[in-house]
């Protein structure tokens, strides 16, 4: 079983922070790393997001204006070499240029080939970006064939990947709410950007890892191989482990146990409760930098099954609900963004862990 750092790749508003809290309780064996790559993606000298491109003040005040992809990987390496297995939860889009732009390797990662947990102090100097106006992306580097990320394939190989998804009918309006008054004053996200939905990027990362054989073809929870992964079906990758948030909320203990089995983490039922001062303090400290996005997870004390499954709704019912909450303009933005994301969600959903029905 792999003992590599676990990397749970997801998209915004996928109930991923509640999921993460489960593993933050394992302080003796796991080192939780909460959404680290947004520092470089939004604020640093290698930023590829456009949200703060014209707001240098916000980038500086974030405290992450000097964060590069290398400084973040270095921190994860230290965490994983301190006697604990790193457990990272983050957005796949933080590694992938938005709006379908081609990927070049982040300048700070050129020559970063020794892997997580090893000495990276004697690397060649990264290429210096030419002086120019405008954003730092595209980088003055080359991309790798087929690799949709700014991270070298050799570095991706150091992680044990799993995936978490949620239907866009729920994630997109939740994200929209964080970008309008009154919550925008807390989050610092003052406009809704459909290119931050994250589904396309998550699917592209997922497909790439399957294609190169890093994950699959075996599905978590299945005894036989399923499909191929670009390597003639040779099963040398870790299991394909995809969790759907609705399945998680309907059966937390069953889904968490299946995830633990797939990723090599010891499952204990008490993982699902964190009603103590130490766990709550750790969560508040970890979630501080993304204010306004994690209040429900911060204030929670356990992950328990919801009492009733969500009743299915028609497109018309969803639209009426969004219109009531956010007005016609907001509802249209949400509807159009959901429509753009559904295909990617449904594609990933077919790989999700399916538990046996209770007798």
Secondary structure, DSSP 8 states (H G I E B T S, - for coil): ---SEEEEEE-TTSSHHHHHHHHHT-TTTEEEEES-THIIIIISTT---STTTT-HHHHHHTT-TT--HHHHHHHHHHHHTTTSEEEEEEEGGGGS-STT------GGGTT--S-TTS--SS----------SS-S-S-SS---TT--SSS-HHHHTTEEEEEEE--HHHHHHHHHHTTSTTTHHHH---S--GGGS-HHHHHHHHHHHHHTTSEEEEETT-SSB-S--SSTT---SEEE-EEEHHHHHH-HHHHHHHHHHHHT----GGGGB--SHHHHHHHHHHHTTSTTTSHHHHH--B----SS------HHHHHHHHHHHHHHHHHHHHHHHHHHHHHHHHHHHTTB-------
